[in-house]
Amino acid sequence: MSIVAKPTPGSTLLTPKDHALVMIDFQSQMAFATKSIDVVALRTNAGLIARAAAGFQVPTVLTTVAEKSFSGPMFSEVTEPFPGQKLIDRTSMNTWEDANVIKELNRIGKDRLVFAGLWTSVCIVGPVLSALEQGHECYVVTDACGDVSTEAHERAVTRMVQAGARPLTSLQYLLELQRDWARAETYDLTTGIANTHGGAYGLGVIYAKTMFGAHEG
């Protein structure tokens, strides 16, 4: 008997209301040693997911490590979409071992978590593996993470995927939240973020609108 297809989304696709975003250690000292991704691209991608989460009202945790004593301030691309939000500063490399972060995640109360930050093999692997073990669903925005080498980043991603994490990219995150161009209430938000942070895709949107008055959907 053949399967009957239905026009419904898969359960593993993200929606604005079904998860929390955790952005970890997007700080100067961590970026200086990042080699697996160009730092300009990293900042662009981090800004993209921060703006997407803020625009779609996804609950978001911003956390730093040794902000005042060693690692420096969080990227403005990450903090500006969340004006007035307090950053949770830690001493632990593994965010999941910080009681204040866990208290905030428990307050938010989402079983599905999306992670991004520096470095992939330390500050992302730690909380992702810990959260998975405690029963959470975990996603990692791999092009909004970076490490001291490509090898370190790739092995970290492989390790998390083997444990059950789901990888995705920053632009994929934005478009997965929008999902349907007929959702007019967030159409301008999505295309606006794409225009400034979406690279060649954003340029294509600008070109189509300017030259032909094109409109998705």
RAMO-V846068 format. One record per pair of residues at least 12 apart in sequence whose ideal C-beta (glycine too) atoms are under 7 Angstrom apart, sorted by the first residue. I is the first residue (numbers start at 0). J is the second residue. If there is no record, write none. Layout:
# RAMO-V846068
i=I j=J
i=I j=J
This chain:
# RAMO-V846068
i=11 j=165
i=12 j=175
i=13 j=138
i=13 j=175
i=13 j=176
i=15 j=55
i=15 j=56
i=15 j=57
i=15 j=176
i=17 j=111
i=18 j=57
i=18 j=109
i=18 j=111
i=18 j=112
i=18 j=113
i=19 j=57
i=19 j=58
i=19 j=59
i=19 j=60
i=19 j=104
i=19 j=107
i=19 j=109
i=19 j=112
i=20 j=48
i=20 j=52
i=20 j=57
i=20 j=59
i=20 j=113
i=21 j=60
i=21 j=94
i=21 j=112
i=21 j=113
i=21 j=114
i=21 j=126
i=22 j=49
i=22 j=59
i=22 j=61
i=22 j=77
i=22 j=115
i=22 j=116
i=23 j=62
i=23 j=94
i=23 j=114
i=23 j=116
i=23 j=122
i=23 j=123
i=24 j=63
i=24 j=64
i=24 j=70
i=24 j=116
i=24 j=117
i=24 j=122
i=25 j=45
i=25 j=73
i=25 j=74
i=25 j=77
i=25 j=116
i=25 j=117
i=26 j=63
i=26 j=66
i=26 j=70
i=26 j=71
i=26 j=72
i=26 j=73
i=27 j=70
i=27 j=71
i=27 j=72
i=28 j=69
i=28 j=70
i=28 j=71
i=29 j=70
i=29 j=117
i=29 j=118
i=30 j=117
i=32 j=147
i=33 j=117
i=33 j=118
i=33 j=145
i=33 j=146
i=33 j=147
i=34 j=147
i=34 j=148
i=35 j=145
i=35 j=146
i=35 j=148
i=35 j=149
i=35 j=151
i=35 j=152
i=36 j=142
i=36 j=145
i=41 j=145
i=42 j=74
i=42 j=76
i=43 j=196
i=44 j=142
i=44 j=143
i=44 j=169
i=45 j=74
i=45 j=76
i=45 j=77
i=45 j=115
i=45 j=143
i=46 j=76
i=46 j=77
i=46 j=196
i=47 j=169
i=47 j=170
i=47 j=173
i=47 j=192
i=47 j=196
i=48 j=115
i=48 j=140
i=48 j=143
i=48 j=169
i=48 j=172
i=49 j=76
i=49 j=77
i=49 j=80
i=50 j=80
i=50 j=192
i=50 j=196
i=51 j=172
i=51 j=173
i=51 j=176
i=51 j=192
i=53 j=80
i=53 j=81
i=54 j=188
i=54 j=192
i=55 j=176
i=55 j=185
i=58 j=107
i=58 j=109
i=59 j=81
i=60 j=87
i=60 j=100
i=60 j=103
i=60 j=104
i=61 j=73
i=61 j=77
i=61 j=78
i=61 j=81
i=61 j=84
i=61 j=86
i=62 j=86
i=62 j=87
i=62 j=89
i=62 j=94
i=62 j=100
i=63 j=86
i=63 j=88
i=64 j=89
i=64 j=92
i=65 j=90
i=66 j=86
i=66 j=88
i=73 j=86
i=87 j=99
i=87 j=100
i=87 j=103
i=92 j=121
i=92 j=122
i=92 j=125
i=93 j=125
i=93 j=126
i=93 j=129
i=94 j=122
i=94 j=125
i=94 j=126
i=95 j=125
i=95 j=126
i=95 j=129
i=95 j=130
i=110 j=135
i=110 j=136
i=111 j=136
i=112 j=130
i=112 j=135
i=112 j=137
i=113 j=138
i=113 j=140
i=114 j=126
i=114 j=127
i=114 j=137
i=114 j=139
i=115 j=140
i=115 j=143
i=115 j=144
i=116 j=144
i=117 j=144
i=117 j=145
i=118 j=145
i=118 j=146
i=118 j=147
i=119 j=144
i=119 j=145
i=119 j=146
i=119 j=151
i=119 j=152
i=119 j=155
i=119 j=156
i=120 j=146
i=120 j=151
i=120 j=152
i=120 j=154
i=120 j=155
i=123 j=139
i=123 j=144
i=123 j=155
i=124 j=155
i=124 j=158
i=124 j=159
i=127 j=139
i=127 j=159
i=127 j=164
i=128 j=159
i=128 j=162
i=131 j=162
i=131 j=163
i=131 j=164
i=137 j=164
i=138 j=164
i=138 j=165
i=138 j=167
i=139 j=156
i=139 j=159
i=139 j=164
i=139 j=166
i=140 j=167
i=140 j=168
i=140 j=169
i=140 j=172
i=141 j=156
i=141 j=166
i=141 j=168
i=142 j=168
i=142 j=169
i=143 j=169
i=170 j=197
i=170 j=200
i=173 j=189
i=173 j=192
i=173 j=193
i=177 j=189
i=180 j=215
i=180 j=216
i=181 j=216
i=190 j=204
